[in-house]
Amino acid sequence: MGPGAASALRAWKPLNWPGYQWKAAWAASHMGGDRTAALRLIGDAVLTEEGPYYGPVHLLADFGTSAAPYADRVRHIMENTGGFRRIEAALALWSGTGEPESSISVRERNYEAFLQDGELRAAIEYLFARP
């Protein structure tokens, strides 16, 4: 869609809920917008948001190693949450650090839990639906 769409998205004033602002910044960064500003907004939210949600940790995965400065917080989230949030943090940590080891063990443990709970299909559909 290009820089014009990114500009329109930045000018749009989303509802007064931080989640909309994070997603708008993330979307703009994928349309030619300022990736550094989007990463800063999203990363700062991950640093400051309290549990159990911990902010948009899942959006950090799309920034690759540029998100490395947030790795300690992402690791904390991965170690102190469960379910999808733990898996999202594991993926973001892997993407940000390039080190798959801890992320793989978290995903394996959680997939086993999903098998026992009958939620594996939902987890797989969720993970594969992401760009």
Backbone as XML, in Angstrom:
<?xml version="1.0"?>
<chain id="A" units="angstrom">
  <residue number="1" name="MET">
    <atom name="N" x="0.813" y="-1.182" z="0.000"/>
    <atom name="CA" x="0.000" y="0.000" z="0.000"/>
    <atom name="C" x="0.862" y="1.253" z="0.000"/>
  </residue>
  <residue number="2" name="GLY">
    <atom name="N" x="2.059" y="1.172" z="0.562"/>
    <atom name="CA" x="3.011" y="2.249" z="0.418"/>
    <atom name="C" x="2.968" y="3.354" z="1.450"/>
  </residue>
  <residue number="3" name="PRO">
    <atom name="N" x="3.870" y="4.321" z="1.266"/>
    <atom name="CA" x="4.008" y="5.423" z="2.216"/>
    <atom name="C" x="2.762" y="6.289" z="2.353"/>
  </residue>
  <residue number="4" name="GLY">
    <atom name="N" x="1.969" y="6.433" z="1.298"/>
    <atom name="CA" x="0.743" y="7.232" z="1.392"/>
    <atom name="C" x="-0.230" y="6.633" z="2.392"/>
  </residue>
  <residue number="5" name="ALA">
    <atom name="N" x="-0.369" y="5.309" z="2.354"/>
    <atom name="CA" x="-1.255" y="4.630" z="3.305"/>
    <atom name="C" x="-0.698" y="4.745" z="4.716"/>
  </residue>
  <residue number="6" name="ALA">
    <atom name="N" x="0.611" y="4.652" z="4.849"/>
    <atom name="CA" x="1.238" y="4.790" z="6.171"/>
    <atom name="C" x="0.986" y="6.179" z="6.728"/>
  </residue>
  <residue number="7" name="SER">
    <atom name="N" x="1.081" y="7.187" z="5.878"/>
    <atom name="CA" x="0.837" y="8.563" z="6.308"/>
    <atom name="C" x="-0.612" y="8.740" z="6.767"/>
  </residue>
  <residue number="8" name="ALA">
    <atom name="N" x="-1.554" y="8.182" z="6.012"/>
    <atom name="CA" x="-2.968" y="8.272" z="6.384"/>
    <atom name="C" x="-3.225" y="7.548" z="7.701"/>
  </residue>
  <residue number="9" name="LEU">
    <atom name="N" x="-2.580" y="6.420" z="7.888"/>
    <atom name="CA" x="-2.755" y="5.668" z="9.121"/>
    <atom name="C" x="-2.193" y="6.432" z="10.317"/>
  </residue>
  <residue number="10" name="ARG">
    <atom name="N" x="-1.054" y="7.081" z="10.133"/>
    <atom name="CA" x="-0.476" y="7.880" z="11.226"/>
    <atom name="C" x="-1.373" y="9.060" z="11.578"/>
  </residue>
  <residue number="11" name="ALA">
    <atom name="N" x="-2.044" y="9.627" z="10.580"/>
    <atom name="CA" x="-2.911" y="10.779" z="10.820"/>
    <atom name="C" x="-4.227" y="10.371" z="11.489"/>
  </residue>
  <residue number="12" name="TRP">
    <atom name="N" x="-4.594" y="9.105" z="11.323"/>
    <atom name="CA" x="-5.829" y="8.605" z="11.912"/>
    <atom name="C" x="-5.684" y="8.596" z="13.423"/>
  </residue>
  <residue number="13" name="LYS">
    <atom name="N" x="-6.690" y="9.035" z="14.100"/>
    <atom name="CA" x="-6.688" y="9.056" z="15.569"/>
    <atom name="C" x="-7.519" y="7.879" z="16.067"/>
  </residue>
  <residue number="14" name="PRO">
    <atom name="N" x="-6.854" y="6.794" z="16.423"/>
    <atom name="CA" x="-7.607" y="5.620" z="16.875"/>
    <atom name="C" x="-8.313" y="5.890" z="18.200"/>
  </residue>
  <residue number="15" name="LEU">
    <atom name="N" x="-9.255" y="5.040" z="18.489"/>
    <atom name="CA" x="-9.965" y="5.155" z="19.755"/>
    <atom name="C" x="-8.971" y="5.286" z="20.898"/>
  </residue>
  <residue number="16" name="ASN">
    <atom name="N" x="-9.405" y="5.881" z="21.957"/>
    <atom name="CA" x="-8.515" y="6.152" z="23.076"/>
    <atom name="C" x="-8.240" y="4.885" z="23.880"/>
  </residue>
  <residue number="17" name="TRP">
    <atom name="N" x="-7.602" y="3.946" z="23.247"/>
    <atom name="CA" x="-7.163" y="2.717" z="23.885"/>
    <atom name="C" x="-5.768" y="2.428" z="23.332"/>
  </residue>
  <residue number="18" name="PRO">
    <atom name="N" x="-4.787" y="2.219" z="24.184"/>
    <atom name="CA" x="-3.417" y="2.027" z="23.695"/>
    <atom name="C" x="-3.282" y="0.912" z="22.666"/>
  </residue>
  <residue number="19" name="GLY">
    <atom name="N" x="-4.073" y="-0.144" z="22.801"/>
    <atom name="CA" x="-3.979" y="-1.252" z="21.852"/>
    <atom name="C" x="-4.189" y="-0.833" z="20.414"/>
  </residue>
  <residue number="20" name="TYR">
    <atom name="N" x="-5.111" y="0.081" z="20.177"/>
    <atom name="CA" x="-5.337" y="0.576" z="18.823"/>
    <atom name="C" x="-4.123" y="1.378" z="18.344"/>
  </residue>
  <residue number="21" name="GLN">
    <atom name="N" x="-3.551" y="2.159" z="19.228"/>
    <atom name="CA" x="-2.374" y="2.957" z="18.856"/>
    <atom name="C" x="-1.188" y="2.063" z="18.520"/>
  </residue>
  <residue number="22" name="TRP">
    <atom name="N" x="-0.982" y="1.007" z="19.285"/>
    <atom name="CA" x="0.119" y="0.081" z="19.005"/>
    <atom name="C" x="-0.076" y="-0.590" z="17.654"/>
  </residue>
  <residue number="23" name="LYS">
    <atom name="N" x="-1.293" y="-1.035" z="17.403"/>
    <atom name="CA" x="-1.565" y="-1.735" z="16.140"/>
    <atom name="C" x="-1.485" y="-0.786" z="14.954"/>
  </residue>
  <residue number="24" name="ALA">
    <atom name="N" x="-1.924" y="0.450" z="15.130"/>
    <atom name="CA" x="-1.822" y="1.433" z="14.044"/>
    <atom name="C" x="-0.352" y="1.724" z="13.739"/>
  </residue>
  <residue number="25" name="ALA">
    <atom name="N" x="0.478" y="1.877" z="14.768"/>
    <atom name="CA" x="1.915" y="2.121" z="14.555"/>
    <atom name="C" x="2.560" y="0.922" z="13.874"/>
  </residue>
  <residue number="26" name="TRP">
    <atom name="N" x="2.206" y="-0.283" z="14.326"/>
    <atom name="CA" x="2.748" y="-1.505" z="13.731"/>
    <atom name="C" x="2.354" y="-1.597" z="12.255"/>
  </residue>
  <residue number="27" name="ALA">
    <atom name="N" x="1.072" y="-1.357" z="11.961"/>
    <atom name="CA" x="0.595" y="-1.425" z="10.578"/>
    <atom name="C" x="1.290" y="-0.377" z="9.715"/>
  </residue>
  <residue number="28" name="ALA">
    <atom name="N" x="1.423" y="0.847" z="10.221"/>
    <atom name="CA" x="2.092" y="1.912" z="9.463"/>
    <atom name="C" x="3.540" y="1.536" z="9.171"/>
  </residue>
  <residue number="29" name="SER">
    <atom name="N" x="4.190" y="0.870" z="10.127"/>
    <atom name="CA" x="5.594" y="0.486" z="9.922"/>
    <atom name="C" x="5.741" y="-0.534" z="8.798"/>
  </residue>
  <residue number="30" name="HIS">
    <atom name="N" x="4.684" y="-1.278" z="8.521"/>
    <atom name="CA" x="4.705" y="-2.267" z="7.439"/>
    <atom name="C" x="4.288" y="-1.672" z="6.112"/>
  </residue>
  <residue number="31" name="MET">
    <atom name="N" x="3.844" y="-0.433" z="6.118"/>
    <atom name="CA" x="3.413" y="0.226" z="4.883"/>
    <atom name="C" x="4.359" y="1.349" z="4.493"/>
  </residue>
  <residue number="32" name="GLY">
    <atom name="N" x="5.569" y="1.278" z="4.947"/>
    <atom name="CA" x="6.539" y="2.294" z="4.593"/>
    <atom name="C" x="6.669" y="3.400" z="5.614"/>
  </residue>
  <residue number="33" name="GLY">
    <atom name="N" x="6.032" y="3.222" z="6.762"/>
    <atom name="CA" x="6.115" y="4.223" z="7.820"/>
    <atom name="C" x="7.394" y="4.093" z="8.619"/>
  </residue>
  <residue number="34" name="ASP">
    <atom name="N" x="7.509" y="4.864" z="9.649"/>
    <atom name="CA" x="8.703" y="4.926" z="10.486"/>
    <atom name="C" x="8.765" y="3.710" z="11.419"/>
  </residue>
  <residue number="35" name="ARG">
    <atom name="N" x="9.598" y="2.741" z="11.061"/>
    <atom name="CA" x="9.719" y="1.517" z="11.869"/>
    <atom name="C" x="10.354" y="1.802" z="13.225"/>
  </residue>
  <residue number="36" name="THR">
    <atom name="N" x="11.264" y="2.762" z="13.276"/>
    <atom name="CA" x="11.920" y="3.082" z="14.542"/>
    <atom name="C" x="10.925" y="3.655" z="15.545"/>
  </residue>
  <residue number="37" name="ALA">
    <atom name="N" x="10.076" y="4.566" z="15.098"/>
    <atom name="CA" x="9.070" y="5.151" z="15.986"/>
    <atom name="C" x="8.069" y="4.092" z="16.441"/>
  </residue>
  <residue number="38" name="ALA">
    <atom name="N" x="7.658" y="3.208" z="15.521"/>
    <atom name="CA" x="6.714" y="2.145" z="15.881"/>
    <atom name="C" x="7.337" y="1.195" z="16.893"/>
  </residue>
  <residue number="39" name="LEU">
    <atom name="N" x="8.581" y="0.818" z="16.661"/>
    <atom name="CA" x="9.273" y="-0.067" z="17.602"/>
    <atom name="C" x="9.385" y="0.585" z="18.971"/>
  </residue>
  <residue number="40" name="ARG">
    <atom name="N" x="9.700" y="1.851" z="18.999"/>
    <atom name="CA" x="9.817" y="2.561" z="20.280"/>
    <atom name="C" x="8.479" y="2.576" z="21.023"/>
  </residue>
  <residue number="41" name="LEU">
    <atom name="N" x="7.394" y="2.884" z="20.319"/>
    <atom name="CA" x="6.067" y="2.916" z="20.937"/>
    <atom name="C" x="5.686" y="1.536" z="21.478"/>
  </residue>
  <residue number="42" name="ILE">
    <atom name="N" x="5.864" y="0.529" z="20.664"/>
    <atom name="CA" x="5.502" y="-0.836" z="21.050"/>
    <atom name="C" x="6.430" y="-1.348" z="22.148"/>
  </residue>
  <residue number="43" name="GLY">
    <atom name="N" x="7.725" y="-1.131" z="21.988"/>
    <atom name="CA" x="8.696" y="-1.582" z="22.992"/>
    <atom name="C" x="8.490" y="-0.912" z="24.333"/>
  </residue>
  <residue number="44" name="ASP">
    <atom name="N" x="8.224" y="0.382" z="24.322"/>
    <atom name="CA" x="7.971" y="1.087" z="25.584"/>
    <atom name="C" x="6.713" y="0.545" z="26.274"/>
  </residue>
  <residue number="45" name="ALA">
    <atom name="N" x="5.710" y="0.192" z="25.486"/>
    <atom name="CA" x="4.496" y="-0.390" z="26.064"/>
    <atom name="C" x="4.802" y="-1.736" z="26.709"/>
  </residue>
  <residue number="46" name="VAL">
    <atom name="N" x="5.628" y="-2.535" z="26.057"/>
    <atom name="CA" x="6.006" y="-3.832" z="26.618"/>
    <atom name="C" x="6.794" y="-3.638" z="27.920"/>
  </residue>
  <residue number="47" name="LEU">
    <atom name="N" x="7.625" y="-2.618" z="27.967"/>
    <atom name="CA" x="8.405" y="-2.353" z="29.175"/>
    <atom name="C" x="7.545" y="-1.886" z="30.347"/>
  </residue>
  <residue number="48" name="THR">
    <atom name="N" x="6.460" y="-1.182" z="30.062"/>
    <atom name="CA" x="5.699" y="-0.550" z="31.142"/>
    <atom name="C" x="4.379" y="-1.238" z="31.489"/>
  </residue>
  <residue number="49" name="GLU">
    <atom name="N" x="3.809" y="-2.005" z="30.586"/>
    <atom name="CA" x="2.515" y="-2.631" z="30.861"/>
    <atom name="C" x="2.667" y="-3.740" z="31.900"/>
  </residue>
  <residue number="50" name="GLU">
    <atom name="N" x="1.709" y="-3.791" z="32.785"/>
    <atom name="CA" x="1.684" y="-4.805" z="33.836"/>
    <atom name="C" x="1.073" y="-6.109" z="33.310"/>
  </residue>
  <residue number="51" name="GLY">
    <atom name="N" x="1.321" y="-7.173" z="34.040"/>
    <atom name="CA" x="0.728" y="-8.463" z="33.717"/>
    <atom name="C" x="-0.730" y="-8.494" z="34.097"/>
  </residue>
  <residue number="52" name="PRO">
    <atom name="N" x="-1.493" y="-9.395" z="33.613"/>
    <atom name="CA" x="-1.041" y="-10.576" z="32.897"/>
    <atom name="C" x="-0.854" y="-10.362" z="31.397"/>
  </residue>
  <residue number="53" name="TYR">
    <atom name="N" x="-1.296" y="-9.210" z="30.867"/>
    <atom name="CA" x="-1.204" y="-9.000" z="29.417"/>
    <atom name="C" x="0.188" y="-8.568" z="28.987"/>
  </residue>
  <residue number="54" name="TYR">
    <atom name="N" x="0.807" y="-7.648" z="29.682"/>
    <atom name="CA" x="2.160" y="-7.161" z="29.405"/>
    <atom name="C" x="2.305" y="-6.416" z="28.090"/>
  </residue>
  <residue number="55" name="GLY">
    <atom name="N" x="1.251" y="-5.868" z="27.568"/>
    <atom name="CA" x="1.353" y="-5.065" z="26.359"/>
    <atom name="C" x="1.511" y="-5.895" z="25.099"/>
  </residue>
  <residue number="56" name="PRO">
    <atom name="N" x="1.908" y="-5.237" z="24.006"/>
    <atom name="CA" x="1.921" y="-5.884" z="22.687"/>
    <atom name="C" x="3.196" y="-6.671" z="22.391"/>
  </residue>
  <residue number="57" name="VAL">
    <atom name="N" x="3.562" y="-7.566" z="23.294"/>
    <atom name="CA" x="4.802" y="-8.326" z="23.112"/>
    <atom name="C" x="4.798" y="-9.073" z="21.778"/>
  </residue>
  <residue number="58" name="HIS">
    <atom name="N" x="3.640" y="-9.530" z="21.330"/>
    <atom name="CA" x="3.542" y="-10.271" z="20.079"/>
    <atom name="C" x="3.965" y="-9.431" z="18.872"/>
  </residue>
  <residue number="59" name="LEU">
    <atom name="N" x="3.778" y="-8.107" z="18.948"/>
    <atom name="CA" x="4.139" y="-7.251" z="17.814"/>
    <atom name="C" x="5.650" y="-7.070" z="17.683"/>
  </residue>
  <residue number="60" name="LEU">
    <atom name="N" x="6.385" y="-7.299" z="18.752"/>
    <atom name="CA" x="7.852" y="-7.145" z="18.696"/>
    <atom name="C" x="8.502" y="-8.159" z="17.758"/>
  </residue>
  <residue number="61" name="ALA">
    <atom name="N" x="7.892" y="-9.322" z="17.584"/>
    <atom name="CA" x="8.491" y="-10.361" z="16.744"/>
    <atom name="C" x="8.742" y="-9.878" z="15.321"/>
  </residue>
  <residue number="62" name="ASP">
    <atom name="N" x="7.932" y="-8.965" z="14.832"/>
    <atom name="CA" x="8.068" y="-8.486" z="13.453"/>
    <atom name="C" x="9.220" y="-7.507" z="13.255"/>
  </residue>
  <residue number="63" name="PHE">
    <atom name="N" x="9.867" y="-7.104" z="14.323"/>
    <atom name="CA" x="10.961" y="-6.140" z="14.211"/>
    <atom name="C" x="12.333" y="-6.804" z="14.230"/>
  </residue>
  <residue number="64" name="GLY">
    <atom name="N" x="12.373" y="-8.123" z="14.330"/>
    <atom name="CA" x="13.631" y="-8.848" z="14.288"/>
    <atom name="C" x="14.605" y="-8.373" z="15.346"/>
  </residue>
  <residue number="65" name="THR">
    <atom name="N" x="15.876" y="-8.365" z="14.968"/>
    <atom name="CA" x="16.916" y="-8.016" z="15.939"/>
    <atom name="C" x="16.889" y="-6.545" z="16.352"/>
  </residue>
  <residue number="66" name="SER">
    <atom name="N" x="16.110" y="-5.726" z="15.661"/>
    <atom name="CA" x="15.948" y="-4.335" z="16.104"/>
    <atom name="C" x="15.276" y="-4.277" z="17.474"/>
  </residue>
  <residue number="67" name="ALA">
    <atom name="N" x="14.543" y="-5.339" z="17.826"/>
    <atom name="CA" x="13.853" y="-5.399" z="19.116"/>
    <atom name="C" x="14.739" y="-5.977" z="20.223"/>
  </residue>
  <residue number="68" name="ALA">
    <atom name="N" x="16.001" y="-6.241" z="19.931"/>
    <atom name="CA" x="16.910" y="-6.825" z="20.928"/>
    <atom name="C" x="16.988" y="-6.036" z="22.231"/>
  </residue>
  <residue number="69" name="PRO">
    <atom name="N" x="16.899" y="-4.707" z="22.225"/>
    <atom name="CA" x="16.960" y="-3.990" z="23.500"/>
    <atom name="C" x="15.839" y="-4.360" z="24.479"/>
  </residue>
  <residue number="70" name="TYR">
    <atom name="N" x="14.795" y="-4.999" z="23.990"/>
    <atom name="CA" x="13.664" y="-5.369" z="24.840"/>
    <atom name="C" x="13.733" y="-6.838" z="25.273"/>
  </residue>
  <residue number="71" name="ALA">
    <atom name="N" x="14.816" y="-7.518" z="24.940"/>
    <atom name="CA" x="14.924" y="-8.961" z="25.179"/>
    <atom name="C" x="14.770" y="-9.338" z="26.649"/>
  </residue>
  <residue number="72" name="ASP">
    <atom name="N" x="15.347" y="-8.577" z="27.553"/>
    <atom name="CA" x="15.223" y="-8.931" z="28.975"/>
    <atom name="C" x="13.772" y="-8.906" z="29.429"/>
  </residue>
  <residue number="73" name="ARG">
    <atom name="N" x="13.038" y="-7.895" z="29.025"/>
    <atom name="CA" x="11.631" y="-7.797" z="29.404"/>
    <atom name="C" x="10.825" y="-8.903" z="28.737"/>
  </residue>
  <residue number="74" name="VAL">
    <atom name="N" x="11.115" y="-9.189" z="27.478"/>
    <atom name="CA" x="10.410" y="-10.251" z="26.764"/>
    <atom name="C" x="10.685" y="-11.595" z="27.440"/>
  </residue>
  <residue number="75" name="ARG">
    <atom name="N" x="11.917" y="-11.830" z="27.836"/>
    <atom name="CA" x="12.258" y="-13.064" z="28.550"/>
    <atom name="C" x="11.473" y="-13.150" z="29.863"/>
  </residue>
  <residue number="76" name="HIS">
    <atom name="N" x="11.391" y="-12.031" z="30.582"/>
    <atom name="CA" x="10.615" y="-11.988" z="31.823"/>
    <atom name="C" x="9.153" y="-12.369" z="31.561"/>
  </residue>
  <residue number="77" name="ILE">
    <atom name="N" x="8.576" y="-11.827" z="30.514"/>
    <atom name="CA" x="7.188" y="-12.132" z="30.165"/>
    <atom name="C" x="7.046" y="-13.610" z="29.826"/>
  </residue>
  <residue number="78" name="MET">
    <atom name="N" x="7.988" y="-14.126" z="29.044"/>
    <atom name="CA" x="7.943" y="-15.527" z="28.653"/>
    <atom name="C" x="7.999" y="-16.436" z="29.883"/>
  </residue>
  <residue number="79" name="GLU">
    <atom name="N" x="8.785" y="-16.063" z="30.861"/>
    <atom name="CA" x="8.962" y="-16.900" z="32.048"/>
    <atom name="C" x="7.853" y="-16.723" z="33.084"/>
  </residue>
  <residue number="80" name="ASN">
    <atom name="N" x="7.040" y="-15.676" z="32.959"/>
    <atom name="CA" x="6.048" y="-15.378" z="33.989"/>
    <atom name="C" x="4.608" y="-15.362" z="33.497"/>
  </residue>
  <residue number="81" name="THR">
    <atom name="N" x="4.364" y="-15.923" z="32.326"/>
    <atom name="CA" x="3.004" y="-16.014" z="31.798"/>
    <atom name="C" x="2.762" y="-17.432" z="31.325"/>
  </residue>
  <residue number="82" name="GLY">
    <atom name="N" x="1.600" y="-17.653" z="30.781"/>
    <atom name="CA" x="1.263" y="-18.963" z="30.248"/>
    <atom name="C" x="0.471" y="-18.829" z="28.964"/>
  </residue>
  <residue number="83" name="GLY">
    <atom name="N" x="0.127" y="-19.953" z="28.382"/>
    <atom name="CA" x="-0.715" y="-19.988" z="27.196"/>
    <atom name="C" x="-0.139" y="-19.239" z="26.012"/>
  </residue>
  <residue number="84" name="PHE">
    <atom name="N" x="-1.032" y="-18.580" z="25.279"/>
    <atom name="CA" x="-0.614" y="-17.866" z="24.075"/>
    <atom name="C" x="0.384" y="-16.761" z="24.379"/>
  </residue>
  <residue number="85" name="ARG">
    <atom name="N" x="0.201" y="-16.061" z="25.478"/>
    <atom name="CA" x="1.104" y="-14.949" z="25.806"/>
    <atom name="C" x="2.539" y="-15.470" z="25.938"/>
  </residue>
  <residue number="86" name="ARG">
    <atom name="N" x="2.720" y="-16.624" z="26.562"/>
    <atom name="CA" x="4.059" y="-17.205" z="26.708"/>
    <atom name="C" x="4.641" y="-17.564" z="25.336"/>
  </residue>
  <residue number="87" name="ILE">
    <atom name="N" x="3.817" y="-18.132" z="24.478"/>
    <atom name="CA" x="4.283" y="-18.496" z="23.141"/>
    <atom name="C" x="4.630" y="-17.240" z="22.342"/>
  </residue>
  <residue number="88" name="GLU">
    <atom name="N" x="3.797" y="-16.221" z="22.430"/>
    <atom name="CA" x="4.079" y="-14.969" z="21.719"/>
    <atom name="C" x="5.398" y="-14.367" z="22.203"/>
  </residue>
  <residue number="89" name="ALA">
    <atom name="N" x="5.628" y="-14.377" z="23.497"/>
    <atom name="CA" x="6.879" y="-13.850" z="24.041"/>
    <atom name="C" x="8.057" y="-14.691" z="23.575"/>
  </residue>
  <residue number="90" name="ALA">
    <atom name="N" x="7.875" y="-16.008" z="23.529"/>
    <atom name="CA" x="8.946" y="-16.889" z="23.062"/>
    <atom name="C" x="9.320" y="-16.583" z="21.611"/>
  </residue>
  <residue number="91" name="LEU">
    <atom name="N" x="8.310" y="-16.369" z="20.773"/>
    <atom name="CA" x="8.572" y="-16.030" z="19.371"/>
    <atom name="C" x="9.254" y="-14.671" z="19.244"/>
  </residue>
  <residue number="92" name="ALA">
    <atom name="N" x="8.807" y="-13.706" z="20.050"/>
    <atom name="CA" x="9.424" y="-12.376" z="20.019"/>
    <atom name="C" x="10.873" y="-12.442" z="20.503"/>
  </residue>
  <residue number="93" name="LEU">
    <atom name="N" x="11.133" y="-13.257" z="21.523"/>
    <atom name="CA" x="12.497" y="-13.397" z="22.028"/>
    <atom name="C" x="13.398" y="-14.023" z="20.976"/>
  </residue>
  <residue number="94" name="TRP">
    <atom name="N" x="12.925" y="-15.050" z="20.323"/>
    <atom name="CA" x="13.689" y="-15.709" z="19.268"/>
    <atom name="C" x="13.987" y="-14.723" z="18.144"/>
  </residue>
  <residue number="95" name="SER">
    <atom name="N" x="12.979" y="-13.988" z="17.729"/>
    <atom name="CA" x="13.153" y="-13.017" z="16.654"/>
    <atom name="C" x="14.131" y="-11.910" z="17.045"/>
  </residue>
  <residue number="96" name="GLY">
    <atom name="N" x="14.025" y="-11.442" z="18.271"/>
    <atom name="CA" x="14.855" y="-10.327" z="18.718"/>
    <atom name="C" x="16.296" y="-10.689" z="18.989"/>
  </residue>
  <residue number="97" name="THR">
    <atom name="N" x="16.517" y="-11.935" z="19.433"/>
    <atom name="CA" x="17.884" y="-12.341" z="19.785"/>
    <atom name="C" x="18.519" y="-13.258" z="18.751"/>
  </residue>
  <residue number="98" name="GLY">
    <atom name="N" x="17.700" y="-13.910" z="17.945"/>
    <atom name="CA" x="18.223" y="-14.885" z="16.990"/>
    <atom name="C" x="18.627" y="-16.190" z="17.648"/>
  </residue>
  <residue number="99" name="GLU">
    <atom name="N" x="18.313" y="-16.350" z="18.930"/>
    <atom name="CA" x="18.669" y="-17.558" z="19.672"/>
    <atom name="C" x="17.403" y="-18.360" z="19.965"/>
  </residue>
  <residue number="100" name="PRO">
    <atom name="N" x="17.228" y="-19.500" z="19.306"/>
    <atom name="CA" x="15.976" y="-20.232" z="19.415"/>
    <atom name="C" x="15.830" y="-21.140" z="20.641"/>
  </residue>
  <residue number="101" name="GLU">
    <atom name="N" x="16.905" y="-21.421" z="21.357"/>
    <atom name="CA" x="16.878" y="-22.473" z="22.363"/>
    <atom name="C" x="15.768" y="-22.322" z="23.405"/>
  </residue>
  <residue number="102" name="SER">
    <atom name="N" x="15.733" y="-21.212" z="24.116"/>
    <atom name="CA" x="14.726" y="-21.066" z="25.165"/>
    <atom name="C" x="13.328" y="-20.981" z="24.579"/>
  </residue>
  <residue number="103" name="SER">
    <atom name="N" x="13.210" y="-20.389" z="23.418"/>
    <atom name="CA" x="11.901" y="-20.270" z="22.777"/>
    <atom name="C" x="11.360" y="-21.633" z="22.373"/>
  </residue>
  <residue number="104" name="ILE">
    <atom name="N" x="12.215" y="-22.477" z="21.864"/>
    <atom name="CA" x="11.776" y="-23.804" z="21.438"/>
    <atom name="C" x="11.283" y="-24.611" z="22.623"/>
  </residue>
  <residue number="105" name="SER">
    <atom name="N" x="11.999" y="-24.578" z="23.743"/>
    <atom name="CA" x="11.562" y="-25.358" z="24.898"/>
    <atom name="C" x="10.222" y="-24.854" z="25.432"/>
  </residue>
  <residue number="106" name="VAL">
    <atom name="N" x="10.010" y="-23.548" z="25.426"/>
    <atom name="CA" x="8.724" y="-22.995" z="25.865"/>
    <atom name="C" x="7.615" y="-23.453" z="24.936"/>
  </residue>
  <residue number="107" name="ARG">
    <atom name="N" x="7.842" y="-23.376" z="23.664"/>
    <atom name="CA" x="6.811" y="-23.781" z="22.714"/>
    <atom name="C" x="6.499" y="-25.267" z="22.839"/>
  </residue>
  <residue number="108" name="GLU">
    <atom name="N" x="7.520" y="-26.097" z="23.011"/>
    <atom name="CA" x="7.274" y="-27.526" z="23.156"/>
    <atom name="C" x="6.425" y="-27.819" z="24.389"/>
  </residue>
  <residue number="109" name="ARG">
    <atom name="N" x="6.748" y="-27.195" z="25.519"/>
    <atom name="CA" x="5.971" y="-27.416" z="26.751"/>
    <atom name="C" x="4.530" y="-26.948" z="26.572"/>
  </residue>
  <residue number="110" name="ASN">
    <atom name="N" x="4.345" y="-25.805" z="25.926"/>
    <atom name="CA" x="2.992" y="-25.285" z="25.762"/>
    <atom name="C" x="2.190" y="-26.081" z="24.755"/>
  </residue>
  <residue number="111" name="TYR">
    <atom name="N" x="2.817" y="-26.575" z="23.702"/>
    <atom name="CA" x="2.088" y="-27.393" z="22.747"/>
    <atom name="C" x="1.610" y="-28.675" z="23.418"/>
  </residue>
  <residue number="112" name="GLU">
    <atom name="N" x="2.447" y="-29.233" z="24.286"/>
    <atom name="CA" x="2.043" y="-30.432" z="25.022"/>
    <atom name="C" x="0.824" y="-30.132" z="25.893"/>
  </residue>
  <residue number="113" name="ALA">
    <atom name="N" x="0.809" y="-28.985" z="26.545"/>
    <atom name="CA" x="-0.345" y="-28.597" z="27.358"/>
    <atom name="C" x="-1.582" y="-28.410" z="26.492"/>
  </residue>
  <residue number="114" name="PHE">
    <atom name="N" x="-1.416" y="-27.836" z="25.295"/>
    <atom name="CA" x="-2.555" y="-27.655" z="24.407"/>
    <atom name="C" x="-3.116" y="-29.006" z="23.961"/>
  </residue>
  <residue number="115" name="LEU">
    <atom name="N" x="-2.227" y="-29.964" z="23.731"/>
    <atom name="CA" x="-2.690" y="-31.299" z="23.370"/>
    <atom name="C" x="-3.564" y="-31.881" z="24.468"/>
  </residue>
  <residue number="116" name="GLN">
    <atom name="N" x="-3.138" y="-31.717" z="25.697"/>
    <atom name="CA" x="-3.890" y="-32.251" z="26.824"/>
    <atom name="C" x="-5.209" y="-31.521" z="27.011"/>
  </residue>
  <residue number="117" name="ASP">
    <atom name="N" x="-5.241" y="-30.237" z="26.698"/>
    <atom name="CA" x="-6.455" y="-29.451" z="26.865"/>
    <atom name="C" x="-7.342" y="-29.438" z="25.618"/>
  </residue>
  <residue number="118" name="GLY">
    <atom name="N" x="-6.899" y="-30.075" z="24.550"/>
    <atom name="CA" x="-7.691" y="-30.086" z="23.332"/>
    <atom name="C" x="-7.670" y="-28.761" z="22.583"/>
  </residue>
  <residue number="119" name="GLU">
    <atom name="N" x="-6.673" y="-27.902" z="22.844"/>
    <atom name="CA" x="-6.617" y="-26.583" z="22.205"/>
    <atom name="C" x="-5.533" y="-26.489" z="21.130"/>
  </residue>
  <residue number="120" name="LEU">
    <atom name="N" x="-4.924" y="-27.603" z="20.772"/>
    <atom name="CA" x="-3.819" y="-27.549" z="19.813"/>
    <atom name="C" x="-4.252" y="-26.950" z="18.484"/>
  </residue>
  <residue number="121" name="ARG">
    <atom name="N" x="-5.406" y="-27.334" z="17.997"/>
    <atom name="CA" x="-5.863" y="-26.813" z="16.704"/>
    <atom name="C" x="-5.967" y="-25.288" z="16.734"/>
  </residue>
  <residue number="122" name="ALA">
    <atom name="N" x="-6.534" y="-24.747" z="17.805"/>
    <atom name="CA" x="-6.664" y="-23.292" z="17.921"/>
    <atom name="C" x="-5.296" y="-22.635" z="17.964"/>
  </residue>
  <residue number="123" name="ALA">
    <atom name="N" x="-4.358" y="-23.240" z="18.668"/>
    <atom name="CA" x="-3.014" y="-22.671" z="18.762"/>
    <atom name="C" x="-2.326" y="-22.670" z="17.403"/>
  </residue>
  <residue number="124" name="ILE">
    <atom name="N" x="-2.436" y="-23.769" z="16.688"/>
    <atom name="CA" x="-1.800" y="-23.862" z="15.370"/>
    <atom name="C" x="-2.434" y="-22.872" z="14.403"/>
  </residue>
  <residue number="125" name="GLU">
    <atom name="N" x="-3.762" y="-22.800" z="14.395"/>
    <atom name="CA" x="-4.438" y="-21.843" z="13.508"/>
    <atom name="C" x="-4.012" y="-20.415" z="13.836"/>
  </residue>
  <residue number="126" name="TYR">
    <atom name="N" x="-3.904" y="-20.108" z="15.114"/>
    <atom name="CA" x="-3.493" y="-18.763" z="15.526"/>
    <atom name="C" x="-2.075" y="-18.464" z="15.043"/>
  </residue>
  <residue number="127" name="LEU">
    <atom name="N" x="-1.145" y="-19.370" z="15.277"/>
    <atom name="CA" x="0.245" y="-19.108" z="14.913"/>
    <atom name="C" x="0.460" y="-19.037" z="13.416"/>
  </residue>
  <residue number="128" name="PHE">
    <atom name="N" x="-0.239" y="-19.883" z="12.648"/>
    <atom name="CA" x="-0.040" y="-19.872" z="11.211"/>
    <atom name="C" x="-0.808" y="-18.760" z="10.516"/>
  </residue>
  <residue number="129" name="ALA">
    <atom name="N" x="-1.758" y="-18.145" z="11.182"/>
    <atom name="CA" x="-2.510" y="-17.043" z="10.605"/>
    <atom name="C" x="-1.706" y="-15.750" z="10.648"/>
  </residue>
  <residue number="130" name="ARG">
    <atom name="N" x="-0.645" y="-15.715" z="11.432"/>
    <atom name="CA" x="0.156" y="-14.489" z="11.561"/>
    <atom name="C" x="1.042" y="-14.313" z="10.344"/>
  </residue>
  <residue number="131" name="PRO">
    <atom name="N" x="1.228" y="-13.055" z="9.910"/>
    <atom name="CA" x="2.081" y="-12.813" z="8.737"/>
    <atom name="C" x="3.528" y="-13.117" z="9.033"/>
  </residue>
</chain>
